[in-house]
Amino acid sequence: MLPASFTEPKDFEWGHFKNAKGADIRYGSLKAEGESKGTLVILQGFRENIEKYFELVREMHDKGFDVYLMDWRGQGGSERYIKANPQKAHSEGYDENLETLDQFMTTIVDTSGTKGGSAPAKPLIMMAHSMGAHLGLRYLHDHEGVFDSAVLSAPMMDIVTGGLPRPLARQMAKFAKAGNYLEKYIPGGADWNDAADKFDGNQVTHDPDRFEAAKQVLRDKPELQIGDPTYGWVYHAFSSVDILNDEAYLSAIKTPVLMGIAGQDKVVDRPAQERACGILPNCEKIDVPGARHELWMERDDLRKMWTDKVESFLDKRLKAQGPAPKKPNSPGKPRPPSP
């Protein structure tokens, strides 16, 4: 049984669209009652789904925001890459993700501030986690002026590869591409397994209730289940990491950013986050020393350290509201991945 905060909010609306490659993409939205303060677009992390963010959706809706979410291709309720095994967390390149996000922003997200769409445009704010924050930063680079600001939790500036040295992990991914086996699971990879996904020893949260709620979503909706990454996911993740971490690339992202860094993060690289925030022209950092990777899913005391700072940042941005956000405008094809 799901806690009330993780159930679908009243008046939540679901939708689907086809991206440029013809893949079915699922999205959802919840409009504020009356005129909203602004529009939040939540970009989820690797292997996540819209349902996992219902607690956050409720909180932001209660604060007077319109909220939009989208399942990336390959996860959640969007079309998977490998029909023979849809559980494989795969990728065919981050360009598709960025193009799909632009299509979502251009054709689906409404920033008018009212259900009828007649009021002046309100601030458009990105709220992104981990891989979603990585893609969000790349979108901010390619589409300056669309978002007023961005709240990034534990952005995936680089990947932690555990006991395997990062250079070796990179080389293995390149060998997989050369050998044409990118669709294979990485060593030890498997489909999602309820019994194996235990709270004890997990790397994402100290909160057993939120951890269990996220698992219950997958039990209730088996179609949302997703396993470990393929070599293809790893290959394209490293390729995009190389693009994003270029100093000139980061320096060109002018959008105000709040970056949350989890002190006990063993999923993404914290030094890379520190470096990135130091290069970004308008980045404010909040350290949550005792937190694991998922700041939004953490224990209440740790989560409050993060949410208090987010609320302060949003209040400041609303007071500093400038011109209406630009309509998304595709700048051309993104830079190709490194070989």
Residue pairs with C-beta under 8 A, 6 or more apart in sequence:
1 216
2 213
2 216
2 217
2 220
3 209
3 213
5 54
5 55
5 58
5 213
6 51
6 52
6 54
6 55
6 213
6 214
6 216
6 217
7 54
8 51
8 54
9 30
9 54
9 57
9 58
9 61
11 30
11 31
12 28
12 29
12 30
12 54
12 57
13 28
13 29
13 30
13 31
14 26
14 27
14 28
15 26
15 27
15 28
15 29
15 108
16 24
16 25
16 26
16 27
17 24
17 25
17 27
17 103
17 104
17 107
17 108
18 24
18 25
19 25
19 73
19 96
19 99
19 100
19 103
20 96
20 99
20 100
20 103
21 73
21 96
23 73
23 78
23 79
23 100
24 78
24 79
25 70
25 71
25 73
25 78
25 79
25 100
25 104
26 50
26 70
26 71
26 76
26 77
26 78
27 50
27 68
27 69
27 70
27 71
27 104
27 108
28 50
28 68
28 69
29 66
29 67
29 68
29 69
29 108
30 57
30 61
30 66
30 67
31 66
31 115
32 61
32 64
32 65
32 66
34 114
35 113
35 114
35 119
36 64
36 65
36 66
36 113
36 114
36 122
37 63
37 64
37 65
37 122
37 123
37 318
38 65
38 66
38 111
38 113
38 122
38 123
38 124
38 125
38 148
38 318
39 65
39 66
39 67
39 68
39 109
39 110
39 111
39 113
39 122
39 123
39 124
39 125
40 60
40 65
40 66
40 67
40 68
40 125
40 126
40 127
41 68
41 69
41 70
41 105
41 109
41 124
41 125
41 126
41 127
41 147
42 53
42 56
42 57
42 67
42 68
42 69
42 127
42 128
42 132
43 70
43 101
43 126
43 127
43 128
43 129
43 132
43 133
43 135
43 136
44 50
44 52
44 53
44 69
44 71
44 72
44 76
44 128
44 129
44 132
45 129
45 130
45 131
45 132
45 133
45 154
45 156
45 294
46 75
46 89
46 130
46 131
46 156
46 229
47 75
47 89
47 226
48 75
48 76
48 129
48 132
49 71
49 75
49 76
49 77
49 217
49 224
50 69
50 70
50 71
50 76
50 77
51 217
51 221
51 224
52 214
52 217
52 297
53 69
53 296
55 210
55 296
56 127
56 296
57 67
57 69
59 307
60 67
60 127
61 67
63 311
63 314
65 125
66 110
66 111
66 113
66 122
68 104
68 108
68 109
70 78
70 100
70 101
70 104
70 108
71 77
71 78
72 78
72 97
72 100
72 131
72 132
72 135
73 79
73 80
73 81
73 96
73 97
73 100
74 80
74 81
74 89
74 90
74 91
74 226
75 89
75 226
76 224
77 223
77 224
80 86
80 87
80 88
80 90
81 88
81 90
81 91
81 92
82 88
82 90
82 183
82 230
85 191
87 191
87 192
87 225
87 226
87 227
88 183
88 185
88 226
88 227
88 228
88 230
89 226
89 227
89 228
89 229
89 230
89 233
90 182
90 183
90 229
90 230
90 232
90 233
91 97
91 230
91 232
91 233
91 235
91 236
91 237
92 232
92 236
93 236
93 239
93 337
94 135
94 138
94 236
94 237
94 239
94 240
94 334
94 337
95 333
95 334
95 336
95 337
97 135
98 135
98 138
98 139
98 142
98 334
99 330
101 135
101 139
102 139
102 142
102 143
102 328
102 330
105 143
105 146
105 328
106 327
106 328
109 124
110 117
111 121
111 122
111 124
111 324
111 325
112 118
112 119
112 120
112 121
112 122
113 119
113 120
113 121
113 122
120 324
121 324
121 325
123 148
123 149
123 317
123 318
123 321
123 325
124 146
124 147
124 148
124 325
125 147
125 148
125 149
125 150
125 151
125 314
125 317
126 136
126 139
126 140
126 147
126 149
126 150
126 151
126 152
127 150
127 151
128 135
128 136
128 150
128 151
128 152
128 153
128 155
129 152
129 153
129 154
129 294
129 295
129 296
130 153
130 154
130 155
130 156
130 267
130 268
130 293
130 294
131 156
131 237
133 150
133 152
133 153
133 154
133 155
133 156
134 155
134 156
134 157
134 240
134 241
134 244
136 150
136 152
136 155
137 150
137 152
137 155
137 244
137 250
137 253
137 257
137 276
138 240
138 243
138 244
138 334
139 146
139 147
140 146
140 147
140 150
140 253
140 255
140 257
141 249
141 252
141 253
142 330
142 331
142 334
143 326
143 328
143 329
143 330
143 331
144 253
144 254
144 255
144 326
145 325
145 326
146 325
146 326
146 327
146 328
146 329
147 255
147 325
148 255
148 256
148 317
148 321
148 322
148 325
149 255
149 256
149 257
149 258
149 313
149 314
149 317
150 255
150 256
150 257
150 258
151 257
151 258
151 260
151 310
151 313
151 314
152 257
152 258
152 259
152 260
153 260
153 262
153 294
153 295
153 296
153 306
154 260
154 261
154 262
154 265
154 267
154 268
154 273
154 293
154 294
154 295
155 259
155 268
155 273
155 276
156 237
156 241
156 268
157 241
157 244
157 245
157 268
157 269
157 272
157 273
157 275
157 276
158 166
158 241
158 245
158 268
158 269
158 272
159 166
159 169
159 234
159 237
159 238
159 241
159 267
159 268
159 269
160 265
160 266
160 267
160 268
160 269
161 168
161 169
169 234
169 238
170 238
172 186
172 231
172 234
173 231
173 234
173 235
173 238
174 235
174 339
176 182
176 184
176 231
176 232
176 234
176 235
177 231
177 232
177 235
181 231
182 230
182 231
182 232
182 235
183 230
183 231
183 232
184 230
184 231
185 227
185 228
185 229
185 230
185 231
186 228
186 229
186 230
186 231
186 234
188 228
189 227
189 228
189 229
189 230
190 227
190 228
191 225
191 227
192 218
192 225
192 226
192 227
194 215
194 218
194 219
197 215
199 208
199 211
199 212
202 211
202 292
203 266
203 267
203 292
203 293
204 211
204 267
204 292
204 293
204 294
204 297
205 211
205 292
205 293
205 294
205 297
205 298
205 299
206 290
206 291
206 292
206 298
206 299
206 302
207 297
207 298
207 299
207 300
207 303
210 297
210 298
211 297
214 297
217 224
218 224
218 225
229 237
236 337
238 338
239 337
239 338
240 337
242 337
242 338
243 249
243 334
243 335
243 337
243 338
244 250
244 276
245 272
245 275
245 276
247 279
250 276
250 279
250 280
251 279
251 280
251 281
253 280
253 281
254 281
254 282
255 282
256 282
256 284
256 317
257 277
257 280
257 282
257 283
257 284
258 283
258 284
258 285
258 286
258 309
258 310
258 313
259 273
259 276
259 277
259 280
259 283
259 284
259 285
259 286
260 286
260 288
260 295
260 306
260 309
260 310
261 270
261 273
261 274
261 277
261 285
261 286
261 287
261 288
262 270
262 288
262 291
262 292
262 293
262 294
262 295
262 298
263 270
263 287
263 288
263 289
263 290
263 291
264 289
264 290
264 291
264 292
265 291
265 292
265 293
266 292
266 293
267 293
268 293
274 285
276 283
277 283
277 285
284 313
286 305
286 306
286 309
288 295
288 298
288 302
288 305
288 306
290 302
291 298
291 302
291 303
291 305
291 306
292 298
295 302
295 303
295 306
296 303
296 306
297 303
298 306
